[in-house]
Amino acid sequence: MFEKSREKYKNNENRILIAKVIDKYMFSTTRNKITYTDFLNISEISIISKMLKEEKIYNYVFFGGKLEADRKILIFYPYKFTDEMILKNYDKILSVIRIKLPHNLKYEHRDFLSGIMKLGIKREKFGDIIVTDDGADIITLSEVTDILFKGLLELTRFKKSKISIENINNLTIVEPEFDNIKIIISSNRLDNFVCELVRCSRGNANEIIGQGKVFLNSINEFKTSKKLNVGDIITIRGKGKFIFDEIEKETKNGKFLVNIRKYK
């Protein structure tokens, strides 16, 4: 098993990532236990998803604490496990550190992130930071929760804050906010969308896609002529995340006025 994948990625920059995933799967299979990775970014998730599909492996799930998490862990489980058995293990793997700021204080995502990074915690050990009106929920691997919790208590910026450890099931769910964007495209090809969203030439759009910077529904998409459907989510590295919301109307010259929702 995995001979094709080992050969395919042996001289690839992602060979270490693939090797770690294979090791996790083999451990789960031979020991008949749940295993999981560190947090993965959207690019890593895309690469791994493709590899597992090619290998016809289906006893896994990507989980980040919430449905639309940007960063997720990969969990392998024995085939005999039911959905209920898998769900019961989530709170053993992930935890939430909740920070409640004083009433007169307001922090942004970068303020929480930089504070964590000062503690020397590797980025792959914690997932999304969900900023709320009065603080933030930080999704963490349970193995580093206590270390991170104690470290945050010592940071000057959080001295007057209330910090607690919560069950992953108590994660605060914040509805995403959007900016509405109108674009005009000649067809629903991916390169047309990228061209308008990035405000660049068609050639530059094709280059961005070719460099692996574009994801369609969290999967790396390299085909410039890929047709999009209403509801598809486009992520462009360095430019943001967008939802193809609707086609409002066809213009007089045969083009289409499209409404896009951009995640704030």
ChimeraX commands (.cxc) that place a marker at each C-alpha (Angstrom):
marker #1 position 0.00,0.00,0.00 radius 0.5
marker #1 position 1.05,3.60,-0.75 radius 0.5
marker #1 position 3.76,2.48,-3.20 radius 0.5
marker #1 position 2.42,4.83,-5.89 radius 0.5
marker #1 position 2.20,7.77,-3.50 radius 0.5
marker #1 position 5.68,7.17,-2.08 radius 0.5
marker #1 position 7.08,7.09,-5.61 radius 0.5
marker #1 position 5.06,10.12,-6.74 radius 0.5
marker #1 position 6.17,12.32,-3.87 radius 0.5
marker #1 position 9.70,11.02,-3.24 radius 0.5
marker #1 position 11.34,14.03,-4.91 radius 0.5
marker #1 position 8.46,16.40,-4.18 radius 0.5
marker #1 position 8.54,19.26,-1.66 radius 0.5
marker #1 position 5.54,17.65,0.06 radius 0.5
marker #1 position 7.24,14.27,0.61 radius 0.5
marker #1 position 7.64,14.84,4.38 radius 0.5
marker #1 position 3.99,15.81,4.73 radius 0.5
marker #1 position 2.87,12.71,2.79 radius 0.5
marker #1 position 5.22,10.46,4.77 radius 0.5
marker #1 position 3.77,11.71,8.07 radius 0.5
marker #1 position 0.22,11.11,6.88 radius 0.5
marker #1 position 1.08,7.59,5.74 radius 0.5
marker #1 position 2.67,6.86,9.12 radius 0.5
marker #1 position -0.47,8.06,10.92 radius 0.5
marker #1 position -2.68,5.88,8.74 radius 0.5
marker #1 position -0.50,2.79,9.20 radius 0.5
marker #1 position -0.43,3.28,12.97 radius 0.5
marker #1 position -4.23,3.57,13.06 radius 0.5
marker #1 position -4.61,0.45,10.94 radius 0.5
marker #1 position -2.08,-1.76,12.75 radius 0.5
marker #1 position -3.02,-0.63,16.28 radius 0.5
marker #1 position -6.75,-0.30,15.56 radius 0.5
marker #1 position -6.78,3.14,17.16 radius 0.5
marker #1 position -7.67,6.70,16.25 radius 0.5
marker #1 position -4.69,8.77,15.14 radius 0.5
marker #1 position -4.49,12.38,14.05 radius 0.5
marker #1 position -2.14,14.97,12.59 radius 0.5
marker #1 position -1.26,18.51,13.61 radius 0.5
marker #1 position -3.35,21.32,12.13 radius 0.5
marker #1 position -3.11,21.57,8.36 radius 0.5
marker #1 position -3.58,24.61,6.13 radius 0.5
marker #1 position -5.81,24.67,3.07 radius 0.5
marker #1 position -2.96,23.75,0.70 radius 0.5
marker #1 position -1.90,20.74,2.77 radius 0.5
marker #1 position -5.51,19.58,3.11 radius 0.5
marker #1 position -5.91,19.73,-0.66 radius 0.5
marker #1 position -2.74,17.69,-1.31 radius 0.5
marker #1 position -3.63,15.06,1.28 radius 0.5
marker #1 position -7.25,14.78,0.10 radius 0.5
marker #1 position -6.09,14.06,-3.43 radius 0.5
marker #1 position -3.59,11.44,-2.25 radius 0.5
marker #1 position -6.13,9.62,-0.06 radius 0.5
marker #1 position -8.66,9.60,-2.89 radius 0.5
marker #1 position -6.09,8.08,-5.25 radius 0.5
marker #1 position -5.27,5.43,-2.62 radius 0.5
marker #1 position -9.00,4.71,-2.09 radius 0.5
marker #1 position -8.81,5.39,1.65 radius 0.5
marker #1 position -12.04,6.61,3.22 radius 0.5
marker #1 position -11.79,6.04,6.98 radius 0.5
marker #1 position -10.77,9.58,7.84 radius 0.5
marker #1 position -12.21,13.00,8.53 radius 0.5
marker #1 position -10.82,16.55,8.49 radius 0.5
marker #1 position -11.94,18.44,11.58 radius 0.5
marker #1 position -11.21,21.95,12.79 radius 0.5
marker #1 position -13.80,22.52,15.48 radius 0.5
marker #1 position -16.34,24.14,13.18 radius 0.5
marker #1 position -17.71,23.50,9.71 radius 0.5
marker #1 position -15.92,26.33,7.91 radius 0.5
marker #1 position -12.61,26.09,9.75 radius 0.5
marker #1 position -9.62,27.21,7.68 radius 0.5
marker #1 position -7.19,24.99,9.57 radius 0.5
marker #1 position -8.08,21.37,10.32 radius 0.5
marker #1 position -6.53,18.19,11.67 radius 0.5
marker #1 position -6.76,14.89,9.81 radius 0.5
marker #1 position -8.21,12.05,11.90 radius 0.5
marker #1 position -7.87,8.38,10.90 radius 0.5
marker #1 position -10.17,5.90,12.59 radius 0.5
marker #1 position -10.69,2.10,12.43 radius 0.5
marker #1 position -13.37,1.07,9.92 radius 0.5
marker #1 position -15.41,-0.54,12.71 radius 0.5
marker #1 position -15.97,2.86,14.36 radius 0.5
marker #1 position -19.41,4.39,14.06 radius 0.5
marker #1 position -20.00,8.14,13.56 radius 0.5
marker #1 position -21.02,8.38,17.20 radius 0.5
marker #1 position -17.78,6.77,18.37 radius 0.5
marker #1 position -15.75,9.21,16.27 radius 0.5
marker #1 position -17.65,12.24,17.60 radius 0.5
marker #1 position -16.99,11.16,21.18 radius 0.5
marker #1 position -13.25,11.43,20.57 radius 0.5
marker #1 position -13.29,15.02,19.29 radius 0.5
marker #1 position -13.19,16.54,22.77 radius 0.5
marker #1 position -10.22,14.36,23.66 radius 0.5
marker #1 position -8.24,15.67,20.69 radius 0.5
marker #1 position -9.17,19.36,20.59 radius 0.5
marker #1 position -9.84,21.98,23.24 radius 0.5
marker #1 position -10.73,25.66,23.29 radius 0.5
marker #1 position -8.93,28.40,25.16 radius 0.5
marker #1 position -11.35,31.28,25.71 radius 0.5
marker #1 position -10.09,34.80,26.33 radius 0.5
marker #1 position -12.53,37.36,27.71 radius 0.5
marker #1 position -11.09,40.87,27.44 radius 0.5
marker #1 position -11.84,43.75,29.83 radius 0.5
marker #1 position -14.80,45.90,28.75 radius 0.5
marker #1 position -12.62,48.77,27.53 radius 0.5
marker #1 position -10.31,46.61,25.39 radius 0.5
marker #1 position -10.68,45.42,21.79 radius 0.5
marker #1 position -8.18,43.17,19.98 radius 0.5
marker #1 position -8.03,41.98,16.39 radius 0.5
marker #1 position -7.04,38.54,15.07 radius 0.5
marker #1 position -3.39,39.56,14.66 radius 0.5
marker #1 position -3.15,40.64,18.31 radius 0.5
marker #1 position -4.18,37.20,19.54 radius 0.5
marker #1 position -1.99,35.41,16.98 radius 0.5
marker #1 position 1.14,37.42,17.75 radius 0.5
marker #1 position 0.64,36.81,21.47 radius 0.5
marker #1 position 0.52,33.04,20.95 radius 0.5
marker #1 position 3.55,33.08,18.67 radius 0.5
marker #1 position 5.54,34.94,21.37 radius 0.5
marker #1 position 5.10,31.88,23.57 radius 0.5
marker #1 position 6.95,29.70,21.07 radius 0.5
marker #1 position 3.92,27.53,20.27 radius 0.5
marker #1 position 4.25,26.13,16.74 radius 0.5
marker #1 position 1.52,27.29,14.34 radius 0.5
marker #1 position 0.49,23.71,13.54 radius 0.5
marker #1 position -0.44,23.10,17.20 radius 0.5
marker #1 position -3.43,25.44,17.17 radius 0.5
marker #1 position -6.16,26.07,14.64 radius 0.5
marker #1 position -8.54,28.92,13.92 radius 0.5
marker #1 position -8.76,31.92,16.22 radius 0.5
marker #1 position -12.40,32.98,16.41 radius 0.5
marker #1 position -12.55,36.65,17.36 radius 0.5
marker #1 position -15.68,37.71,19.24 radius 0.5
marker #1 position -16.98,41.08,20.48 radius 0.5
marker #1 position -15.31,40.61,23.86 radius 0.5
marker #1 position -12.34,38.35,23.13 radius 0.5
marker #1 position -11.54,35.17,21.22 radius 0.5
marker #1 position -11.77,31.39,21.18 radius 0.5
marker #1 position -8.53,29.62,20.24 radius 0.5
marker #1 position -8.86,26.05,18.97 radius 0.5
marker #1 position -5.91,23.96,20.16 radius 0.5
marker #1 position -4.64,20.42,20.21 radius 0.5
marker #1 position -5.33,19.12,23.70 radius 0.5
marker #1 position -1.67,18.14,24.08 radius 0.5
marker #1 position -0.59,21.80,24.18 radius 0.5
marker #1 position -3.67,23.33,25.82 radius 0.5
marker #1 position -2.24,23.54,29.35 radius 0.5
marker #1 position 1.08,24.96,28.12 radius 0.5
marker #1 position -0.66,27.60,26.02 radius 0.5
marker #1 position -3.12,28.43,28.80 radius 0.5
marker #1 position -0.35,29.06,31.34 radius 0.5
marker #1 position 1.65,31.06,28.83 radius 0.5
marker #1 position -1.26,33.35,27.96 radius 0.5
marker #1 position -1.80,34.10,31.65 radius 0.5
marker #1 position 1.73,35.53,31.78 radius 0.5
marker #1 position 1.42,37.83,28.76 radius 0.5
marker #1 position 1.08,41.52,29.58 radius 0.5
marker #1 position -1.60,42.09,26.96 radius 0.5
marker #1 position -3.88,39.55,28.66 radius 0.5
marker #1 position -3.11,40.38,32.30 radius 0.5
marker #1 position -6.59,41.75,33.01 radius 0.5
marker #1 position -8.40,39.20,30.86 radius 0.5
marker #1 position -10.33,36.15,31.99 radius 0.5
marker #1 position -8.85,33.04,30.39 radius 0.5
marker #1 position -10.41,29.60,30.60 radius 0.5
marker #1 position -10.20,26.15,29.02 radius 0.5
marker #1 position -13.43,25.00,27.39 radius 0.5
marker #1 position -14.70,21.80,25.77 radius 0.5
marker #1 position -14.56,21.88,21.97 radius 0.5
marker #1 position -18.34,21.38,21.97 radius 0.5
marker #1 position -18.68,24.80,23.65 radius 0.5
marker #1 position -16.84,26.60,20.87 radius 0.5
marker #1 position -18.29,30.02,20.08 radius 0.5
marker #1 position -19.77,30.04,16.60 radius 0.5
marker #1 position -19.58,33.44,14.93 radius 0.5
marker #1 position -21.48,33.93,11.71 radius 0.5
marker #1 position -19.08,35.15,9.00 radius 0.5
marker #1 position -19.42,38.70,7.72 radius 0.5
marker #1 position -19.14,39.57,4.05 radius 0.5
marker #1 position -18.53,42.43,1.67 radius 0.5
marker #1 position -20.60,42.31,-1.51 radius 0.5
marker #1 position -18.68,42.70,-4.77 radius 0.5
marker #1 position -20.05,43.06,-8.29 radius 0.5
marker #1 position -18.00,41.74,-11.21 radius 0.5
marker #1 position -18.70,41.31,-14.91 radius 0.5
marker #1 position -17.51,38.10,-16.59 radius 0.5
marker #1 position -17.84,36.70,-20.10 radius 0.5
marker #1 position -18.32,33.13,-18.80 radius 0.5
marker #1 position -18.13,31.19,-15.54 radius 0.5
marker #1 position -14.57,29.95,-16.16 radius 0.5
marker #1 position -12.23,30.06,-13.18 radius 0.5
marker #1 position -9.73,32.36,-14.89 radius 0.5
marker #1 position -12.47,34.93,-15.51 radius 0.5
marker #1 position -13.28,35.02,-11.80 radius 0.5
marker #1 position -9.65,35.26,-10.72 radius 0.5
marker #1 position -9.00,38.00,-13.27 radius 0.5
marker #1 position -11.81,40.16,-11.87 radius 0.5
marker #1 position -11.30,39.36,-8.17 radius 0.5
marker #1 position -7.58,40.09,-8.26 radius 0.5
marker #1 position -7.97,42.94,-10.79 radius 0.5
marker #1 position -5.30,41.61,-13.09 radius 0.5
marker #1 position -4.88,40.58,-16.72 radius 0.5
marker #1 position -6.00,37.20,-18.01 radius 0.5
marker #1 position -2.36,36.18,-18.37 radius 0.5
marker #1 position -1.62,37.05,-14.75 radius 0.5
marker #1 position -4.76,35.22,-13.64 radius 0.5
marker #1 position -3.61,32.08,-15.45 radius 0.5
marker #1 position -0.19,32.42,-13.83 radius 0.5
marker #1 position -1.75,32.71,-10.35 radius 0.5
marker #1 position -3.79,29.55,-10.99 radius 0.5
marker #1 position -0.77,27.73,-12.39 radius 0.5
marker #1 position 1.27,28.60,-9.27 radius 0.5
marker #1 position -1.23,26.71,-7.11 radius 0.5
marker #1 position -2.55,29.81,-5.37 radius 0.5
marker #1 position -6.22,29.17,-6.16 radius 0.5
marker #1 position -8.54,26.75,-4.37 radius 0.5
marker #1 position -12.06,25.81,-5.39 radius 0.5
marker #1 position -14.12,24.48,-2.47 radius 0.5
marker #1 position -10.85,23.94,-0.55 radius 0.5
marker #1 position -9.26,21.88,-3.33 radius 0.5
marker #1 position -6.29,23.20,-5.31 radius 0.5
marker #1 position -7.50,23.91,-8.83 radius 0.5
marker #1 position -5.03,24.26,-11.71 radius 0.5
marker #1 position -7.47,24.12,-14.63 radius 0.5
marker #1 position -8.05,27.67,-15.86 radius 0.5
marker #1 position -11.15,26.66,-17.83 radius 0.5
marker #1 position -12.84,25.01,-14.83 radius 0.5
marker #1 position -16.53,26.02,-14.76 radius 0.5
marker #1 position -17.89,27.39,-11.50 radius 0.5
marker #1 position -21.38,26.96,-10.07 radius 0.5
marker #1 position -23.38,29.25,-7.80 radius 0.5
marker #1 position -22.35,28.51,-4.21 radius 0.5
marker #1 position -18.75,27.59,-5.04 radius 0.5
marker #1 position -16.10,29.00,-2.71 radius 0.5
marker #1 position -12.95,30.46,-4.27 radius 0.5
marker #1 position -9.85,31.03,-2.15 radius 0.5
marker #1 position -6.95,33.01,-3.60 radius 0.5
marker #1 position -3.79,33.08,-1.51 radius 0.5
marker #1 position -3.04,36.59,-0.35 radius 0.5
marker #1 position -6.30,37.96,-1.78 radius 0.5
marker #1 position -9.05,36.37,0.27 radius 0.5
marker #1 position -11.96,33.98,0.23 radius 0.5
marker #1 position -15.04,34.48,-1.94 radius 0.5
marker #1 position -18.46,32.91,-2.56 radius 0.5
marker #1 position -19.98,32.86,-6.04 radius 0.5
marker #1 position -23.34,34.16,-4.82 radius 0.5
marker #1 position -25.51,34.64,-7.90 radius 0.5
marker #1 position -25.74,35.79,-11.49 radius 0.5
marker #1 position -27.81,38.95,-11.34 radius 0.5
marker #1 position -28.35,39.50,-15.03 radius 0.5
marker #1 position -26.95,39.21,-18.53 radius 0.5
marker #1 position -25.65,42.47,-19.97 radius 0.5
marker #1 position -26.50,43.85,-23.41 radius 0.5
marker #1 position -23.19,42.64,-24.83 radius 0.5
marker #1 position -23.69,39.05,-23.66 radius 0.5
marker #1 position -21.65,39.20,-20.45 radius 0.5
marker #1 position -22.86,38.48,-16.93 radius 0.5
marker #1 position -23.16,40.68,-13.86 radius 0.5
marker #1 position -22.23,38.48,-10.91 radius 0.5
marker #1 position -22.59,39.09,-7.16 radius 0.5
marker #1 position -19.67,37.87,-5.05 radius 0.5
marker #1 position -19.54,37.72,-1.27 radius 0.5
marker #1 position -16.06,38.24,0.14 radius 0.5
marker #1 position -15.30,37.01,3.63 radius 0.5
marker #1 position -14.16,39.87,5.87 radius 0.5
marker link #1:1,2 radius 0.2
marker link #1:2,3 radius 0.2
marker link #1:3,4 radius 0.2
marker link #1:4,5 radius 0.2
marker link #1:5,6 radius 0.2
marker link #1:6,7 radius 0.2
marker link #1:7,8 radius 0.2
marker link #1:8,9 radius 0.2
marker link #1:9,10 radius 0.2
marker link #1:10,11 radius 0.2
marker link #1:11,12 radius 0.2
marker link #1:12,13 radius 0.2
marker link #1:13,14 radius 0.2
marker link #1:14,15 radius 0.2
marker link #1:15,16 radius 0.2
marker link #1:16,17 radius 0.2
marker link #1:17,18 radius 0.2
marker link #1:18,19 radius 0.2
marker link #1:19,20 radius 0.2
marker link #1:20,21 radius 0.2
marker link #1:21,22 radius 0.2
marker link #1:22,23 radius 0.2
marker link #1:23,24 radius 0.2
marker link #1:24,25 radius 0.2
marker link #1:25,26 radius 0.2
marker link #1:26,27 radius 0.2
marker link #1:27,28 radius 0.2
marker link #1:28,29 radius 0.2
marker link #1:29,30 radius 0.2
marker link #1:30,31 radius 0.2
marker link #1:31,32 radius 0.2
marker link #1:32,33 radius 0.2
marker link #1:33,34 radius 0.2
marker link #1:34,35 radius 0.2
marker link #1:35,36 radius 0.2
marker link #1:36,37 radius 0.2
marker link #1:37,38 radius 0.2
marker link #1:38,39 radius 0.2
marker link #1:39,40 radius 0.2
marker link #1:40,41 radius 0.2
marker link #1:41,42 radius 0.2
marker link #1:42,43 radius 0.2
marker link #1:43,44 radius 0.2
marker link #1:44,45 radius 0.2
marker link #1:45,46 radius 0.2
marker link #1:46,47 radius 0.2
marker link #1:47,48 radius 0.2
marker link #1:48,49 radius 0.2
marker link #1:49,50 radius 0.2
marker link #1:50,51 radius 0.2
marker link #1:51,52 radius 0.2
marker link #1:52,53 radius 0.2
marker link #1:53,54 radius 0.2
marker link #1:54,55 radius 0.2
marker link #1:55,56 radius 0.2
marker link #1:56,57 radius 0.2
marker link #1:57,58 radius 0.2
marker link #1:58,59 radius 0.2
marker link #1:59,60 radius 0.2
marker link #1:60,61 radius 0.2
marker link #1:61,62 radius 0.2
marker link #1:62,63 radius 0.2
marker link #1:63,64 radius 0.2
marker link #1:64,65 radius 0.2
marker link #1:65,66 radius 0.2
marker link #1:66,67 radius 0.2
marker link #1:67,68 radius 0.2
marker link #1:68,69 radius 0.2
marker link #1:69,70 radius 0.2
marker link #1:70,71 radius 0.2
marker link #1:71,72 radius 0.2
marker link #1:72,73 radius 0.2
marker link #1:73,74 radius 0.2
marker link #1:74,75 radius 0.2
marker link #1:75,76 radius 0.2
marker link #1:76,77 radius 0.2
marker link #1:77,78 radius 0.2
marker link #1:78,79 radius 0.2
marker link #1:79,80 radius 0.2
marker link #1:80,81 radius 0.2
marker link #1:81,82 radius 0.2
marker link #1:82,83 radius 0.2
marker link #1:83,84 radius 0.2
marker link #1:84,85 radius 0.2
marker link #1:85,86 radius 0.2
marker link #1:86,87 radius 0.2
marker link #1:87,88 radius 0.2
marker link #1:88,89 radius 0.2
marker link #1:89,90 radius 0.2
marker link #1:90,91 radius 0.2
marker link #1:91,92 radius 0.2
marker link #1:92,93 radius 0.2
marker link #1:93,94 radius 0.2
marker link #1:94,95 radius 0.2
marker link #1:95,96 radius 0.2
marker link #1:96,97 radius 0.2
marker link #1:97,98 radius 0.2
marker link #1:98,99 radius 0.2
marker link #1:99,100 radius 0.2
marker link #1:100,101 radius 0.2
marker link #1:101,102 radius 0.2
marker link #1:102,103 radius 0.2
marker link #1:103,104 radius 0.2
marker link #1:104,105 radius 0.2
marker link #1:105,106 radius 0.2
marker link #1:106,107 radius 0.2
marker link #1:107,108 radius 0.2
marker link #1:108,109 radius 0.2
marker link #1:109,110 radius 0.2
marker link #1:110,111 radius 0.2
marker link #1:111,112 radius 0.2
marker link #1:112,113 radius 0.2
marker link #1:113,114 radius 0.2
marker link #1:114,115 radius 0.2
marker link #1:115,116 radius 0.2
marker link #1:116,117 radius 0.2
marker link #1:117,118 radius 0.2
marker link #1:118,119 radius 0.2
marker link #1:119,120 radius 0.2
marker link #1:120,121 radius 0.2
marker link #1:121,122 radius 0.2
marker link #1:122,123 radius 0.2
marker link #1:123,124 radius 0.2
marker link #1:124,125 radius 0.2
marker link #1:125,126 radius 0.2
marker link #1:126,127 radius 0.2
marker link #1:127,128 radius 0.2
marker link #1:128,129 radius 0.2
marker link #1:129,130 radius 0.2
marker link #1:130,131 radius 0.2
marker link #1:131,132 radius 0.2
marker link #1:132,133 radius 0.2
marker link #1:133,134 radius 0.2
marker link #1:134,135 radius 0.2
marker link #1:135,136 radius 0.2
marker link #1:136,137 radius 0.2
marker link #1:137,138 radius 0.2
marker link #1:138,139 radius 0.2
marker link #1:139,140 radius 0.2
marker link #1:140,141 radius 0.2
marker link #1:141,142 radius 0.2
marker link #1:142,143 radius 0.2
marker link #1:143,144 radius 0.2
marker link #1:144,145 radius 0.2
marker link #1:145,146 radius 0.2
marker link #1:146,147 radius 0.2
marker link #1:147,148 radius 0.2
marker link #1:148,149 radius 0.2
marker link #1:149,150 radius 0.2
marker link #1:150,151 radius 0.2
marker link #1:151,152 radius 0.2
marker link #1:152,153 radius 0.2
marker link #1:153,154 radius 0.2
marker link #1:154,155 radius 0.2
marker link #1:155,156 radius 0.2
marker link #1:156,157 radius 0.2
marker link #1:157,158 radius 0.2
marker link #1:158,159 radius 0.2
marker link #1:159,160 radius 0.2
marker link #1:160,161 radius 0.2
marker link #1:161,162 radius 0.2
marker link #1:162,163 radius 0.2
marker link #1:163,164 radius 0.2
marker link #1:164,165 radius 0.2
marker link #1:165,166 radius 0.2
marker link #1:166,167 radius 0.2
marker link #1:167,168 radius 0.2
marker link #1:168,169 radius 0.2
marker link #1:169,170 radius 0.2
marker link #1:170,171 radius 0.2
marker link #1:171,172 radius 0.2
marker link #1:172,173 radius 0.2
marker link #1:173,174 radius 0.2
marker link #1:174,175 radius 0.2
marker link #1:175,176 radius 0.2
marker link #1:176,177 radius 0.2
marker link #1:177,178 radius 0.2
marker link #1:178,179 radius 0.2
marker link #1:179,180 radius 0.2
marker link #1:180,181 radius 0.2
marker link #1:181,182 radius 0.2
marker link #1:182,183 radius 0.2
marker link #1:183,184 radius 0.2
marker link #1:184,185 radius 0.2
marker link #1:185,186 radius 0.2
marker link #1:186,187 radius 0.2
marker link #1:187,188 radius 0.2
marker link #1:188,189 radius 0.2
marker link #1:189,190 radius 0.2
marker link #1:190,191 radius 0.2
marker link #1:191,192 radius 0.2
marker link #1:192,193 radius 0.2
marker link #1:193,194 radius 0.2
marker link #1:194,195 radius 0.2
marker link #1:195,196 radius 0.2
marker link #1:196,197 radius 0.2
marker link #1:197,198 radius 0.2
marker link #1:198,199 radius 0.2
marker link #1:199,200 radius 0.2
marker link #1:200,201 radius 0.2
marker link #1:201,202 radius 0.2
marker link #1:202,203 radius 0.2
marker link #1:203,204 radius 0.2
marker link #1:204,205 radius 0.2
marker link #1:205,206 radius 0.2
marker link #1:206,207 radius 0.2
marker link #1:207,208 radius 0.2
marker link #1:208,209 radius 0.2
marker link #1:209,210 radius 0.2
marker link #1:210,211 radius 0.2
marker link #1:211,212 radius 0.2
marker link #1:212,213 radius 0.2
marker link #1:213,214 radius 0.2
marker link #1:214,215 radius 0.2
marker link #1:215,216 radius 0.2
marker link #1:216,217 radius 0.2
marker link #1:217,218 radius 0.2
marker link #1:218,219 radius 0.2
marker link #1:219,220 radius 0.2
marker link #1:220,221 radius 0.2
marker link #1:221,222 radius 0.2
marker link #1:222,223 radius 0.2
marker link #1:223,224 radius 0.2
marker link #1:224,225 radius 0.2
marker link #1:225,226 radius 0.2
marker link #1:226,227 radius 0.2
marker link #1:227,228 radius 0.2
marker link #1:228,229 radius 0.2
marker link #1:229,230 radius 0.2
marker link #1:230,231 radius 0.2
marker link #1:231,232 radius 0.2
marker link #1:232,233 radius 0.2
marker link #1:233,234 radius 0.2
marker link #1:234,235 radius 0.2
marker link #1:235,236 radius 0.2
marker link #1:236,237 radius 0.2
marker link #1:237,238 radius 0.2
marker link #1:238,239 radius 0.2
marker link #1:239,240 radius 0.2
marker link #1:240,241 radius 0.2
marker link #1:241,242 radius 0.2
marker link #1:242,243 radius 0.2
marker link #1:243,244 radius 0.2
marker link #1:244,245 radius 0.2
marker link #1:245,246 radius 0.2
marker link #1:246,247 radius 0.2
marker link #1:247,248 radius 0.2
marker link #1:248,249 radius 0.2
marker link #1:249,250 radius 0.2
marker link #1:250,251 radius 0.2
marker link #1:251,252 radius 0.2
marker link #1:252,253 radius 0.2
marker link #1:253,254 radius 0.2
marker link #1:254,255 radius 0.2
marker link #1:255,256 radius 0.2
marker link #1:256,257 radius 0.2
marker link #1:257,258 radius 0.2
marker link #1:258,259 radius 0.2
marker link #1:259,260 radius 0.2
marker link #1:260,261 radius 0.2
marker link #1:261,262 radius 0.2
marker link #1:262,263 radius 0.2
marker link #1:263,264 radius 0.2
view
